[in-house]
Amino acid sequence: MIALSDVSKSFVLHNQGGARIPVMAGAELAVGAGECVALTGASGAGKSTLMRMIYGNYLAATGRIMVAGVDVAKAEPREILTLRRQTLGYVSQFLRVVPRVPTREVVAEPLLMTGHARDEAMARAESLLSRLNIPEALWDLSPTTFSGGEQQRVNIARGFAYTYPAMLLDEPTASLDAQNRDTVLTLIEEAKARGAAILGIFHDVEARERVCDREVDVSVFTPAAA
Ligand SMILES: Nc1ncnc2c1ncn2[C@@H]1O[C@H](COP(=O)(O)OP(=O)(O)OP(=O)(O)O)[C@@H](O)[C@H]1O
């Protein structure tokens, strides 16, 4: 589902005389359906950079980044947007809040955008919001004013609303209490059970051990000169 071969990346610092910093070379990685793979490696090793290249936020210098048959390294922006809507989910700790959109709609949106019936989308949104302990009194309000933890849980509900075949998770359990953390890990297990290919960054070792099948240490892809 997700397969990388010979991926490399350098950053060019235009405000520092065009200095070129190689951060990754020869990255290889494969994540199959129903599998969860953790990216590991010290801070600065390139975990986030790799995830951003797979999501199409950063352009790879070389190599192939195949996600469900699409090479993200070469795809047109429109193809990447379609891939993000239908195939590749991304869940970070942070919600990008759109003012005035009620929480229930924020969570249901990925389902509505993929043609699901409104009743079905709302029912799924409500089920996720209650599993993640967002009080019902908040469902019709915009999450703009919610606490950091509430926004994080709304974002997770949104990320798991649609059944993406592939998912990128960036520290999905960071700063959650034990009960909500357990719910998120259960959501990951459910996604694996329905065949999702999942790649994630988990600093939480216990979480990683519970849901991940394998680890890939990205520091082996750090160029010697970097
Ligand atoms: N936009 C950017 N411009 C320049 N350098 C960058 C940029 N993004 C990342 N880097 C550099 O690339 C390297 C890898 O960073 P990255 O954020 O991918 O590491 P990480 O493994 O995710 O670290 P952490 O665990 O601390 O989040 C670092 O040396 C970082 O300084």
The ligand as a MOL file (V3000), in Angstrom:
LIG
                    3D

  0  0  0     0  0            999 V3000
M  V30 BEGIN CTAB
M  V30 COUNTS 31 33 0 0 0
M  V30 BEGIN ATOM
M  V30 1 N 11.8110 22.9390 6.2870 0
M  V30 2 C 13.0590 22.6410 6.6340 0
M  V30 3 N 14.1120 23.4080 6.2350 0
M  V30 4 C 15.3690 23.0920 6.5640 0
M  V30 5 N 15.7270 22.0160 7.2980 0
M  V30 6 C 14.7310 21.2120 7.7180 0
M  V30 7 C 13.3570 21.4720 7.4210 0
M  V30 8 N 12.5980 20.4910 7.9830 0
M  V30 9 C 13.4760 19.6670 8.6160 0
M  V30 10 N 14.7400 20.0850 8.4640 0
M  V30 11 C 15.9450 19.4140 8.9650 0
M  V30 12 O 15.8850 18.0510 8.5830 0
M  V30 13 C 16.3530 17.2010 9.6240 0
M  V30 14 C 15.2790 16.1940 9.9690 0
M  V30 15 O 14.2050 16.8550 10.6510 0
M  V30 16 P 12.8610 16.1120 11.0790 0
M  V30 17 O 11.9370 17.1370 11.6410 0
M  V30 18 O 12.3730 15.3000 9.9390 0
M  V30 19 O 13.3870 15.1430 12.2250 0
M  V30 20 P 12.5650 14.2150 13.2420 0
M  V30 21 O 13.2400 12.8820 13.2250 0
M  V30 22 O 11.1080 14.2410 12.8900 0
M  V30 23 O 12.8160 14.9530 14.6100 0
M  V30 24 P 11.9150 15.0890 15.9640 0
M  V30 25 O 11.8390 13.7230 16.5800 0
M  V30 26 O 12.7040 16.0530 16.7790 0
M  V30 27 O 10.5790 15.6450 15.5330 0
M  V30 28 C 16.7310 18.1090 10.7770 0
M  V30 29 O 18.1300 18.2900 10.7280 0
M  V30 30 C 16.0040 19.4000 10.4850 0
M  V30 31 O 16.7110 20.5080 10.9600 0
M  V30 END ATOM
M  V30 BEGIN BOND
M  V30 1 1 1 2
M  V30 2 1 2 3
M  V30 3 2 2 7
M  V30 4 2 3 4
M  V30 5 1 4 5
M  V30 6 2 5 6
M  V30 7 1 6 7
M  V30 8 1 6 10
M  V30 9 1 7 8
M  V30 10 2 8 9
M  V30 11 1 9 10
M  V30 12 1 10 11
M  V30 13 1 11 12
M  V30 14 1 11 30
M  V30 15 1 12 13
M  V30 16 1 13 14
M  V30 17 1 13 28
M  V30 18 1 14 15
M  V30 19 1 15 16
M  V30 20 2 16 17
M  V30 21 1 16 18
M  V30 22 1 16 19
M  V30 23 1 19 20
M  V30 24 2 20 21
M  V30 25 1 20 22
M  V30 26 1 20 23
M  V30 27 1 23 24
M  V30 28 2 24 25
M  V30 29 1 24 26
M  V30 30 1 24 27
M  V30 31 1 28 29
M  V30 32 1 28 30
M  V30 33 1 30 31
M  V30 END BOND
M  V30 END CTAB
M  END
